[in-house]
Amino acid sequence: MNREQKAIIAIASLKNVMGIFLGPFLTAYFIKTTQDSLALLAFYYIITYLVLALGTLIVARIVNNRFRIQMYRIGVITTFIYMLSIVFLQEKIVYYLPLIAILNGTALSTYWYPYNLFVTNKIDNKDRTKFTVTANTVSSIVGVITPVLLGTIITSSNFKLTSIIIAVLSGIIILLSFVLKTEKNYDLPKVTYNDTWDYLISYKATRKALFTEFLIGLTASDGALNILTTVLIFTSFKTDLNLGIITSIATVLKIIYIKFYQHKLKGKYDKRVVLISSLIPALSLLLLLFFKTNTMVVIYNICFTVFAGLISLVSEIRLVNISNSNLVDKDTQIEFLAFKELVLNLGRIASYDLVLVLTVININNSLYILLIILTLLTIYMGYNVSRLNKYEVVKNKD
């Protein structure tokens, strides 16, 4: 691998560390420092994903043929500013929540879209397998080790020290971004959202693909279920170290299950595996409702992380296949990917809207009601993912 490819892997790994910090541990921080943590978290993520959804459409138009490196560095620097704001504001963050959420959404939209283009265009086909294996291996190691390390640091010292460490990592990412060279002569068609949207929704395949992406955002991919399971764990075990240990255990089991799927189950068992994987979190939640013990809380968290994680992986593979089918050609691929990101984030927003409504009107046992609704929706999401493979090759209009 060349220097650029190694830099991309290093950046992705450091971003993974930051993602873990900004996921379960930031959620735990909100729980510790605010009385209405669920409502505030929902409000924060609604703004974040709204900015991300709209920002992606703008960024896609800007970086289609130029300014990719520049936009990516804006994303990295904005992430750095976002992390510094958490360091300096600490408990006062609740008073600046809308601004912080806008900053986060802007950082995400300006970072991820150019990054995904780099991975596509800067990795030659002959190097893709080696790159993917190396990137996944490093990401897996980071995903296992980081939660325990962060949990230990936060528990033994304080949240501010951890924030400073993450801010330093953001600075390293800024330096690594200068290893990437500016691309030229992309020769890509002009982005036209209106015409492409009309074209895409005229096909059943792309309608199903976009609807499934909405369900993924609603349930499995950074939707409200992620913070609800974190809230459940943290309120049961009380410390960041325990949160980190449980997160690491769930990550290890998810890696093992995905590897088992790739080597033993992928192929003729795909549909059955996806459907069963969508049912298991619901069954574990049913047990939790009858036996509200810490052990059952851990079991539910692991079941959701492992099995919803596999469904997300399968859906990603199938949606990429559709984006590379004879239906979504070079002239519509940029717009399709932007629309896919848009509906994914609309799904996330819908899940947090539900959290906000139920917490604001102060319904008893709102946490468990939310868990029931969103976990049951995971079954419907799994059903739709299991049927996506029939649309991976499209020849005629439906």
Secondary structure as a PSIPRED ss2 file (coil, helix, strand):
# PSIPRED VFORMAT (PSIPRED V4.0)

   1 M C   1.000  0.000  0.000
   2 N C   1.000  0.000  0.000
   3 R H   0.000  1.000  0.000
   4 E H   0.000  1.000  0.000
   5 Q H   0.000  1.000  0.000
   6 K H   0.000  1.000  0.000
   7 A H   0.000  1.000  0.000
   8 I H   0.000  1.000  0.000
   9 I H   0.000  1.000  0.000
  10 A H   0.000  1.000  0.000
  11 I H   0.000  1.000  0.000
  12 A H   0.000  1.000  0.000
  13 S H   0.000  1.000  0.000
  14 L H   0.000  1.000  0.000
  15 K H   0.000  1.000  0.000
  16 N H   0.000  1.000  0.000
  17 V H   0.000  1.000  0.000
  18 M H   0.000  1.000  0.000
  19 G H   0.000  1.000  0.000
  20 I H   0.000  1.000  0.000
  21 F H   0.000  1.000  0.000
  22 L H   0.000  1.000  0.000
  23 G H   0.000  1.000  0.000
  24 P H   0.000  1.000  0.000
  25 F H   0.000  1.000  0.000
  26 L H   0.000  1.000  0.000
  27 T H   0.000  1.000  0.000
  28 A H   0.000  1.000  0.000
  29 Y H   0.000  1.000  0.000
  30 F H   0.000  1.000  0.000
  31 I H   0.000  1.000  0.000
  32 K H   0.000  1.000  0.000
  33 T H   0.000  1.000  0.000
  34 T C   1.000  0.000  0.000
  35 Q C   1.000  0.000  0.000
  36 D C   1.000  0.000  0.000
  37 S H   0.000  1.000  0.000
  38 L H   0.000  1.000  0.000
  39 A H   0.000  1.000  0.000
  40 L H   0.000  1.000  0.000
  41 L H   0.000  1.000  0.000
  42 A H   0.000  1.000  0.000
  43 F H   0.000  1.000  0.000
  44 Y H   0.000  1.000  0.000
  45 Y H   0.000  1.000  0.000
  46 I H   0.000  1.000  0.000
  47 I H   0.000  1.000  0.000
  48 T H   0.000  1.000  0.000
  49 Y H   0.000  1.000  0.000
  50 L H   0.000  1.000  0.000
  51 V H   0.000  1.000  0.000
  52 L H   0.000  1.000  0.000
  53 A H   0.000  1.000  0.000
  54 L H   0.000  1.000  0.000
  55 G H   0.000  1.000  0.000
  56 T H   0.000  1.000  0.000
  57 L H   0.000  1.000  0.000
  58 I H   0.000  1.000  0.000
  59 V H   0.000  1.000  0.000
  60 A H   0.000  1.000  0.000
  61 R H   0.000  1.000  0.000
  62 I H   0.000  1.000  0.000
  63 V H   0.000  1.000  0.000
  64 N C   1.000  0.000  0.000
  65 N C   1.000  0.000  0.000
  66 R C   1.000  0.000  0.000
  67 F C   1.000  0.000  0.000
  68 R H   0.000  1.000  0.000
  69 I H   0.000  1.000  0.000
  70 Q H   0.000  1.000  0.000
  71 M H   0.000  1.000  0.000
  72 Y H   0.000  1.000  0.000
  73 R H   0.000  1.000  0.000
  74 I H   0.000  1.000  0.000
  75 G H   0.000  1.000  0.000
  76 V H   0.000  1.000  0.000
  77 I H   0.000  1.000  0.000
  78 T H   0.000  1.000  0.000
  79 T H   0.000  1.000  0.000
  80 F H   0.000  1.000  0.000
  81 I H   0.000  1.000  0.000
  82 Y H   0.000  1.000  0.000
  83 M H   0.000  1.000  0.000
  84 L H   0.000  1.000  0.000
  85 S H   0.000  1.000  0.000
  86 I H   0.000  1.000  0.000
  87 V H   0.000  1.000  0.000
  88 F H   0.000  1.000  0.000
  89 L H   0.000  1.000  0.000
  90 Q H   0.000  1.000  0.000
  91 E H   0.000  1.000  0.000
  92 K H   0.000  1.000  0.000
  93 I H   0.000  1.000  0.000
  94 V H   0.000  1.000  0.000
  95 Y H   0.000  1.000  0.000
  96 Y H   0.000  1.000  0.000
  97 L H   0.000  1.000  0.000
  98 P H   0.000  1.000  0.000
  99 L H   0.000  1.000  0.000
 100 I H   0.000  1.000  0.000
 101 A H   0.000  1.000  0.000
 102 I H   0.000  1.000  0.000
 103 L H   0.000  1.000  0.000
 104 N H   0.000  1.000  0.000
 105 G H   0.000  1.000  0.000
 106 T H   0.000  1.000  0.000
 107 A H   0.000  1.000  0.000
 108 L H   0.000  1.000  0.000
 109 S H   0.000  1.000  0.000
 110 T H   0.000  1.000  0.000
 111 Y H   0.000  1.000  0.000
 112 W H   0.000  1.000  0.000
 113 Y H   0.000  1.000  0.000
 114 P H   0.000  1.000  0.000
 115 Y H   0.000  1.000  0.000
 116 N H   0.000  1.000  0.000
 117 L H   0.000  1.000  0.000
 118 F H   0.000  1.000  0.000
 119 V H   0.000  1.000  0.000
 120 T H   0.000  1.000  0.000
 121 N H   0.000  1.000  0.000
 122 K C   1.000  0.000  0.000
 123 I C   1.000  0.000  0.000
 124 D C   1.000  0.000  0.000
 125 N H   0.000  1.000  0.000
 126 K H   0.000  1.000  0.000
 127 D H   0.000  1.000  0.000
 128 R H   0.000  1.000  0.000
 129 T H   0.000  1.000  0.000
 130 K H   0.000  1.000  0.000
 131 F H   0.000  1.000  0.000
 132 T H   0.000  1.000  0.000
 133 V H   0.000  1.000  0.000
 134 T H   0.000  1.000  0.000
 135 A H   0.000  1.000  0.000
 136 N H   0.000  1.000  0.000
 137 T H   0.000  1.000  0.000
 138 V H   0.000  1.000  0.000
 139 S H   0.000  1.000  0.000
 140 S H   0.000  1.000  0.000
 141 I H   0.000  1.000  0.000
 142 V H   0.000  1.000  0.000
 143 G H   0.000  1.000  0.000
 144 V H   0.000  1.000  0.000
 145 I H   0.000  1.000  0.000
 146 T H   0.000  1.000  0.000
 147 P H   0.000  1.000  0.000
 148 V H   0.000  1.000  0.000
 149 L H   0.000  1.000  0.000
 150 L H   0.000  1.000  0.000
 151 G H   0.000  1.000  0.000
 152 T H   0.000  1.000  0.000
 153 I H   0.000  1.000  0.000
 154 I H   0.000  1.000  0.000
 155 T H   0.000  1.000  0.000
 156 S H   0.000  1.000  0.000
 157 S C   1.000  0.000  0.000
 158 N C   1.000  0.000  0.000
 159 F H   0.000  1.000  0.000
 160 K H   0.000  1.000  0.000
 161 L H   0.000  1.000  0.000
 162 T H   0.000  1.000  0.000
 163 S H   0.000  1.000  0.000
 164 I H   0.000  1.000  0.000
 165 I H   0.000  1.000  0.000
 166 I H   0.000  1.000  0.000
 167 A H   0.000  1.000  0.000
 168 V H   0.000  1.000  0.000
 169 L H   0.000  1.000  0.000
 170 S H   0.000  1.000  0.000
 171 G H   0.000  1.000  0.000
 172 I H   0.000  1.000  0.000
 173 I H   0.000  1.000  0.000
 174 I H   0.000  1.000  0.000
 175 L H   0.000  1.000  0.000
 176 L H   0.000  1.000  0.000
 177 S H   0.000  1.000  0.000
 178 F C   1.000  0.000  0.000
 179 V C   1.000  0.000  0.000
 180 L C   1.000  0.000  0.000
 181 K C   1.000  0.000  0.000
 182 T C   1.000  0.000  0.000
 183 E C   1.000  0.000  0.000
 184 K C   1.000  0.000  0.000
 185 N C   1.000  0.000  0.000
 186 Y C   1.000  0.000  0.000
 187 D C   1.000  0.000  0.000
 188 L C   1.000  0.000  0.000
 189 P C   1.000  0.000  0.000
 190 K C   1.000  0.000  0.000
 191 V C   1.000  0.000  0.000
 192 T C   1.000  0.000  0.000
 193 Y H   0.000  1.000  0.000
 194 N H   0.000  1.000  0.000
 195 D H   0.000  1.000  0.000
 196 T H   0.000  1.000  0.000
 197 W H   0.000  1.000  0.000
 198 D H   0.000  1.000  0.000
 199 Y H   0.000  1.000  0.000
 200 L H   0.000  1.000  0.000
 201 I C   1.000  0.000  0.000
 202 S C   1.000  0.000  0.000
 203 Y C   1.000  0.000  0.000
 204 K H   0.000  1.000  0.000
 205 A H   0.000  1.000  0.000
 206 T H   0.000  1.000  0.000
 207 R H   0.000  1.000  0.000
 208 K H   0.000  1.000  0.000
 209 A H   0.000  1.000  0.000
 210 L H   0.000  1.000  0.000
 211 F H   0.000  1.000  0.000
 212 T H   0.000  1.000  0.000
 213 E H   0.000  1.000  0.000
 214 F H   0.000  1.000  0.000
 215 L H   0.000  1.000  0.000
 216 I H   0.000  1.000  0.000
 217 G H   0.000  1.000  0.000
 218 L H   0.000  1.000  0.000
 219 T H   0.000  1.000  0.000
 220 A C   1.000  0.000  0.000
 221 S C   1.000  0.000  0.000
 222 D C   1.000  0.000  0.000
 223 G C   1.000  0.000  0.000
 224 A H   0.000  1.000  0.000
 225 L H   0.000  1.000  0.000
 226 N H   0.000  1.000  0.000
 227 I H   0.000  1.000  0.000
 228 L H   0.000  1.000  0.000
 229 T H   0.000  1.000  0.000
 230 T H   0.000  1.000  0.000
 231 V H   0.000  1.000  0.000
 232 L H   0.000  1.000  0.000
 233 I H   0.000  1.000  0.000
 234 F H   0.000  1.000  0.000
 235 T H   0.000  1.000  0.000
 236 S H   0.000  1.000  0.000
 237 F H   0.000  1.000  0.000
 238 K C   1.000  0.000  0.000
 239 T C   1.000  0.000  0.000
 240 D H   0.000  1.000  0.000
 241 L H   0.000  1.000  0.000
 242 N H   0.000  1.000  0.000
 243 L H   0.000  1.000  0.000
 244 G H   0.000  1.000  0.000
 245 I H   0.000  1.000  0.000
 246 I H   0.000  1.000  0.000
 247 T H   0.000  1.000  0.000
 248 S H   0.000  1.000  0.000
 249 I H   0.000  1.000  0.000
 250 A H   0.000  1.000  0.000
 251 T H   0.000  1.000  0.000
 252 V H   0.000  1.000  0.000
 253 L H   0.000  1.000  0.000
 254 K H   0.000  1.000  0.000
 255 I H   0.000  1.000  0.000
 256 I H   0.000  1.000  0.000
 257 Y H   0.000  1.000  0.000
 258 I H   0.000  1.000  0.000
 259 K H   0.000  1.000  0.000
 260 F H   0.000  1.000  0.000
 261 Y H   0.000  1.000  0.000
 262 Q H   0.000  1.000  0.000
 263 H H   0.000  1.000  0.000
 264 K H   0.000  1.000  0.000
 265 L H   0.000  1.000  0.000
 266 K C   1.000  0.000  0.000
 267 G C   1.000  0.000  0.000
 268 K C   1.000  0.000  0.000
 269 Y C   1.000  0.000  0.000
 270 D H   0.000  1.000  0.000
 271 K H   0.000  1.000  0.000
 272 R H   0.000  1.000  0.000
 273 V H   0.000  1.000  0.000
 274 V H   0.000  1.000  0.000
 275 L H   0.000  1.000  0.000
 276 I H   0.000  1.000  0.000
 277 S H   0.000  1.000  0.000
 278 S H   0.000  1.000  0.000
 279 L H   0.000  1.000  0.000
 280 I H   0.000  1.000  0.000
 281 P H   0.000  1.000  0.000
 282 A H   0.000  1.000  0.000
 283 L H   0.000  1.000  0.000
 284 S H   0.000  1.000  0.000
 285 L H   0.000  1.000  0.000
 286 L H   0.000  1.000  0.000
 287 L H   0.000  1.000  0.000
 288 L H   0.000  1.000  0.000
 289 L H   0.000  1.000  0.000
 290 F H   0.000  1.000  0.000
 291 F C   1.000  0.000  0.000
 292 K C   1.000  0.000  0.000
 293 T C   1.000  0.000  0.000
 294 N H   0.000  1.000  0.000
 295 T H   0.000  1.000  0.000
 296 M H   0.000  1.000  0.000
 297 V H   0.000  1.000  0.000
 298 V H   0.000  1.000  0.000
 299 I H   0.000  1.000  0.000
 300 Y H   0.000  1.000  0.000
 301 N H   0.000  1.000  0.000
 302 I H   0.000  1.000  0.000
 303 C H   0.000  1.000  0.000
 304 F H   0.000  1.000  0.000
 305 T H   0.000  1.000  0.000
 306 V H   0.000  1.000  0.000
 307 F H   0.000  1.000  0.000
 308 A H   0.000  1.000  0.000
 309 G H   0.000  1.000  0.000
 310 L H   0.000  1.000  0.000
 311 I H   0.000  1.000  0.000
 312 S H   0.000  1.000  0.000
 313 L H   0.000  1.000  0.000
 314 V H   0.000  1.000  0.000
 315 S H   0.000  1.000  0.000
 316 E H   0.000  1.000  0.000
 317 I H   0.000  1.000  0.000
 318 R H   0.000  1.000  0.000
 319 L H   0.000  1.000  0.000
 320 V H   0.000  1.000  0.000
 321 N H   0.000  1.000  0.000
 322 I H   0.000  1.000  0.000
 323 S H   0.000  1.000  0.000
 324 N C   1.000  0.000  0.000
 325 S C   1.000  0.000  0.000
 326 N C   1.000  0.000  0.000
 327 L C   1.000  0.000  0.000
 328 V C   1.000  0.000  0.000
 329 D C   1.000  0.000  0.000
 330 K C   1.000  0.000  0.000
 331 D C   1.000  0.000  0.000
 332 T C   1.000  0.000  0.000
 333 Q H   0.000  1.000  0.000
 334 I H   0.000  1.000  0.000
 335 E H   0.000  1.000  0.000
 336 F H   0.000  1.000  0.000
 337 L H   0.000  1.000  0.000
 338 A H   0.000  1.000  0.000
 339 F H   0.000  1.000  0.000
 340 K H   0.000  1.000  0.000
 341 E H   0.000  1.000  0.000
 342 L H   0.000  1.000  0.000
 343 V H   0.000  1.000  0.000
 344 L H   0.000  1.000  0.000
 345 N H   0.000  1.000  0.000
 346 L H   0.000  1.000  0.000
 347 G H   0.000  1.000  0.000
 348 R H   0.000  1.000  0.000
 349 I H   0.000  1.000  0.000
 350 A H   0.000  1.000  0.000
 351 S H   0.000  1.000  0.000
 352 Y H   0.000  1.000  0.000
 353 D H   0.000  1.000  0.000
 354 L H   0.000  1.000  0.000
 355 V H   0.000  1.000  0.000
 356 L H   0.000  1.000  0.000
 357 V H   0.000  1.000  0.000
 358 L H   0.000  1.000  0.000
 359 T H   0.000  1.000  0.000
 360 V H   0.000  1.000  0.000
 361 I C   1.000  0.000  0.000
 362 N C   1.000  0.000  0.000
 363 I C   1.000  0.000  0.000
 364 N C   1.000  0.000  0.000
 365 N C   1.000  0.000  0.000
 366 S H   0.000  1.000  0.000
 367 L H   0.000  1.000  0.000
 368 Y H   0.000  1.000  0.000
 369 I H   0.000  1.000  0.000
 370 L H   0.000  1.000  0.000
 371 L H   0.000  1.000  0.000
 372 I H   0.000  1.000  0.000
 373 I H   0.000  1.000  0.000
 374 L H   0.000  1.000  0.000
 375 T H   0.000  1.000  0.000
 376 L H   0.000  1.000  0.000
 377 L H   0.000  1.000  0.000
 378 T H   0.000  1.000  0.000
 379 I H   0.000  1.000  0.000
 380 Y H   0.000  1.000  0.000
 381 M H   0.000  1.000  0.000
 382 G H   0.000  1.000  0.000
 383 Y H   0.000  1.000  0.000
 384 N H   0.000  1.000  0.000
 385 V H   0.000  1.000  0.000
 386 S H   0.000  1.000  0.000
 387 R C   1.000  0.000  0.000
 388 L H   0.000  1.000  0.000
 389 N H   0.000  1.000  0.000
 390 K H   0.000  1.000  0.000
 391 Y H   0.000  1.000  0.000
 392 E C   1.000  0.000  0.000
 393 V C   1.000  0.000  0.000
 394 V C   1.000  0.000  0.000
 395 K C   1.000  0.000  0.000
 396 N C   1.000  0.000  0.000
 397 K C   1.000  0.000  0.000
 398 D C   1.000  0.000  0.000
